[in-house]
Amino acid sequence: MPIDPQNTFLTVQTGLAQLSTLIVSYSFSALGAVILLVVGYSVANLAERSISAGLGHIHGFDATLRHFFSKIARYAILILVVIMVLGQFGVQTASIIAAIGAIGLAIGLALQGTLQNIAAGIMLLALRPFRIGESVEVGSIAGSVEEIGLFATKLRTADGIYILAPNSTLWNQPVRNFTRNGVRRTDITLSIGSWNDMDGAQKTLLAIAGAEKRIRREPAPIAFVAGLGDTTVSLTLRYWTAAANHFATDMTKRAKQAFDSEGISIPQPPPEAPPPEARKQ
């Protein structure tokens, strides 16, 4: 069958016209995509710096939390820009958003425990039930806080043991912070014989408390009778110190030495009964 030159020319001309239209169309789409990427990347960086700087002006706002929120804003803008770029080339963005949502849901279910720790870490950093350097007790965990992260908190116990506690564990239990208020109360109780002068013993306790410079004068130390036994009287000395000096004032030893010097006797335990064999002899 002979080829019609005129039809062939028309077919080629039509194809070239369609190709030219596609090239022009995709050229504009590519140019728009490049512009979107450049502008979106610049906006994402600007948003990250602005949020970080704005949160940095808030007194006491944690640096880790500031970094976290600024990064979240940056990546959210970048994801939005990528979706807009794909839309420039005719991709159905609704399906992309649905796919991202499904992926996010799957990741959330797979990392449920990790996300709980992140949420708890944000709450710990925002509400600050404890800070670095403070001594705390949370359930069975006790120690000095060394680092608060988004996933876990590092502590060191009084005997030097390293503890890495998940944030969700620390957030879901009552926190006892021994350092936050700056002062701590101490009670020491000693028993003396009931034949001793109770008023004199109380004055002796107050005198040794007054001689210790690390004991606060306000609230003033007090000494009182805490209990009575058959042959004993229990006296308690109550005083306040700075939290850092709580264990530094060994007042029990000083009270014992003062009682010895004042002739205030501490009752001795009764002698043990002799064994039956000894009684028979």
Stockholm file with secondary structure:
# STOCKHOLM 1.0

chainA/1-281         MPIDPQNTFLTVQTGLAQLSTLIVSYSFSALGAVILLVVGYSVANLAERSISAGLGHIHGFDATLRHFFSKIARYAILILVVIMVLGQFGVQTASIIAAIGAIGLAIGLALQGTLQNIAAGIMLLALRPFRIGESVEVGSIAGSVEEIGLFATKLRTADGIYILAPNSTLWNQPVRNFTRNGVRRTDITLSIGSWNDMDGAQKTLLAIAGAEKRIRREPAPIAFVAGLGDTTVSLTLRYWTAAANHFATDMTKRAKQAFDSEGISIPQPPPEAPPPEARKQ
#=GR chainA/1-281 SS CCCCHHHHHHHHHHHHHHHHHHHHHHHHHHHHHHHHHHHHHHHHHHHHHHHHHHHHTSTTCCHHHHHHHHHHHHHHHHHHHHHHHHHHTTCCHHHHHHHHHHHHHHHHHHTHHHHHHHHHHHHHHHHCSSCTTCEEEETTEEEEEEEECSSEEEEECTTSCEEEEEHHHHHTSCEEESSTTSEEEEEEEEEEETTSCHHHHHHHHHHHHHHCTTBCSSSCCEEEEEEECSSEEEEEEEEEEEGGGTTTCCHHHHHHHHHHHHTCCCCCCCCCCCCHHHHHC
#=GC SS_cons         CCCCHHHHHHHHHHHHHHHHHHHHHHHHHHHHHHHHHHHHHHHHHHHHHHHHHHHHTSTTCCHHHHHHHHHHHHHHHHHHHHHHHHHHTTCCHHHHHHHHHHHHHHHHHHTHHHHHHHHHHHHHHHHCSSCTTCEEEETTEEEEEEEECSSEEEEECTTSCEEEEEHHHHHTSCEEESSTTSEEEEEEEEEEETTSCHHHHHHHHHHHHHHCTTBCSSSCCEEEEEEECSSEEEEEEEEEEEGGGTTTCCHHHHHHHHHHHHTCCCCCCCCCCCCHHHHHC
//
